[in-house]
Amino acid sequence: MTPARSLLWVSAAFILLASLAPSHSNPRPIASAQHSSYAEIRAVYDRWKKAFEARDLDGIMALYAPGDAVVAYDIVPPLQYRGYAAYRQDYQSFLAQYVGAIRVEYRDLRILSSGDLGVINALERITGRLKSGERSDLWLRATSVMRKIDGKWLIVHDHISLPADLATGKAVFDLKP
Amino acid sequence: MTPARSLLWVSAAFILLASLAPSHSNPRPIASAQHSSYAEIRAVYDRWKKAFEARDLDGIMALYAPGDAVVAYDIVPPLQYRGYAAYRQDYQSFLAQYVGAIRVEYRDLRILSSGDLGVINALERITGRLKSGERSDLWLRATSVMRKIDGKWLIVHDHISLPADLATGKAVFDLKP
């Protein structure tokens, strides 16, 4: 389902909810809260895109929860990065491979949210020039989990990956959605 | 943070909440609901483990939301599996590579939950014998997102992966946590 169609379904569900509600209750604040959570969660990914494209490490890391809250499974080893400091180091190494701006594109992005928990998943294309001079163009899978902490959505879990070909043992770099 | 320590923190947070609450309100039902969500979400992974170890495809698929709700990023291509039927086919191909029982072990498992949304992430070790006769022993990263639909937690998103070595282009199969 495309994001546009998902949104349509969500909207339809709200209209249905509103029409079913007894007259003494008012479901609109709940619907509005949900709508605003979606927009806020989406805005985190938009801010991430902007910061990542500019290779702005501080801008990227401002979107992550501090201390031990972050557990990240990244494209590259080790299996996991535990905590803000370890993940920042990983980002720094990743960004250092590129020269100049990076371009990010999302496809099939989906947002789920309830209360103070949000999940966003998307296919993510990262294009840029490596230090070696080579042009890199990768489609990745990205899942991020966010918590609303003191009124602000912060990422507490990332899972970023490429599929692997189990027969050849190779990561598959040339897939397109 | 180990799951045991996380649980301790969660418990501490509940006790704090309870002590801060004004005397006319009763926060315990919320705390209990949260506790029971954690247990229910954990139970889905335990059922998944049992079904997967027995290579019971129907048992595995009973844990997934029907129709278009599931979007899965698996170890193997393509980039994504959209919908129950496509993901079932993927599971069938994966299980067909093995002979006899498979063994699953979780490490550093974490559960997040709010309302009708739950997230579980863990390192997952899958051990078994392949049809080729070779013994396979893999540590993977697993993230699953669940929705409580009609009182039942069902998985709507999976992200399962191995890290890749960007220098060699190989998926990294021999990592240990």
Chai-1 contact restraints between the chains, C-beta under 6 A:
chainA,res_idxA,chainB,res_idxB,connection_type,confidence,min_distance_angstrom,max_distance_angstrom,comment,restraint_id
A,M1,B,D68,contact,1.0,0.0,6.0,A-B,restraint_1
A,D68,B,M1,contact,1.0,0.0,6.0,A-B,restraint_2
A,Y73,B,R141,contact,1.0,0.0,6.0,A-B,restraint_3
A,I75,B,A164,contact,1.0,0.0,6.0,A-B,restraint_4
A,V76,B,P163,contact,1.0,0.0,6.0,A-B,restraint_5
A,P77,B,P163,contact,1.0,0.0,6.0,A-B,restraint_6
A,P77,B,V172,contact,1.0,0.0,6.0,A-B,restraint_7
A,P77,B,L175,contact,1.0,0.0,6.0,A-B,restraint_8
A,L79,B,L123,contact,1.0,0.0,6.0,A-B,restraint_9
A,L79,B,W139,contact,1.0,0.0,6.0,A-B,restraint_10
A,L79,B,R141,contact,1.0,0.0,6.0,A-B,restraint_11
A,L79,B,L175,contact,1.0,0.0,6.0,A-B,restraint_12
A,L79,B,P177,contact,1.0,0.0,6.0,A-B,restraint_13
A,L112,B,L117,contact,1.0,0.0,6.0,A-B,restraint_14
A,S114,B,S114,contact,1.0,0.0,6.0,A-B,restraint_15
A,S114,B,G115,contact,1.0,0.0,6.0,A-B,restraint_16
A,S114,B,D116,contact,1.0,0.0,6.0,A-B,restraint_17
A,S114,B,L117,contact,1.0,0.0,6.0,A-B,restraint_18
A,G115,B,S114,contact,1.0,0.0,6.0,A-B,restraint_19
A,G115,B,G115,contact,1.0,0.0,6.0,A-B,restraint_20
A,D116,B,S114,contact,1.0,0.0,6.0,A-B,restraint_21
A,L117,B,L112,contact,1.0,0.0,6.0,A-B,restraint_22
A,L117,B,S114,contact,1.0,0.0,6.0,A-B,restraint_23
A,L117,B,L117,contact,1.0,0.0,6.0,A-B,restraint_24
A,V119,B,V145,contact,1.0,0.0,6.0,A-B,restraint_25
A,N121,B,H157,contact,1.0,0.0,6.0,A-B,restraint_26
A,L123,B,L79,contact,1.0,0.0,6.0,A-B,restraint_27
A,W139,B,L79,contact,1.0,0.0,6.0,A-B,restraint_28
A,R141,B,Y73,contact,1.0,0.0,6.0,A-B,restraint_29
A,R141,B,L79,contact,1.0,0.0,6.0,A-B,restraint_30
A,T143,B,T143,contact,1.0,0.0,6.0,A-B,restraint_31
A,T143,B,H159,contact,1.0,0.0,6.0,A-B,restraint_32
A,V145,B,V119,contact,1.0,0.0,6.0,A-B,restraint_33
A,H157,B,N121,contact,1.0,0.0,6.0,A-B,restraint_34
A,H159,B,T143,contact,1.0,0.0,6.0,A-B,restraint_35
A,H159,B,H159,contact,1.0,0.0,6.0,A-B,restraint_36
A,S161,B,S161,contact,1.0,0.0,6.0,A-B,restraint_37
A,L162,B,A164,contact,1.0,0.0,6.0,A-B,restraint_38
A,P163,B,V76,contact,1.0,0.0,6.0,A-B,restraint_39
A,P163,B,P77,contact,1.0,0.0,6.0,A-B,restraint_40
A,A164,B,I75,contact,1.0,0.0,6.0,A-B,restraint_41
A,A164,B,L162,contact,1.0,0.0,6.0,A-B,restraint_42
A,A164,B,A171,contact,1.0,0.0,6.0,A-B,restraint_43
A,G169,B,K170,contact,1.0,0.0,6.0,A-B,restraint_44
A,K170,B,G169,contact,1.0,0.0,6.0,A-B,restraint_45
A,K170,B,K170,contact,1.0,0.0,6.0,A-B,restraint_46
A,A171,B,A164,contact,1.0,0.0,6.0,A-B,restraint_47
A,A171,B,G169,contact,1.0,0.0,6.0,A-B,restraint_48
A,A171,B,A171,contact,1.0,0.0,6.0,A-B,restraint_49
A,V172,B,P77,contact,1.0,0.0,6.0,A-B,restraint_50
A,L175,B,P77,contact,1.0,0.0,6.0,A-B,restraint_51
A,L175,B,L79,contact,1.0,0.0,6.0,A-B,restraint_52
A,P177,B,L79,contact,1.0,0.0,6.0,A-B,restraint_53
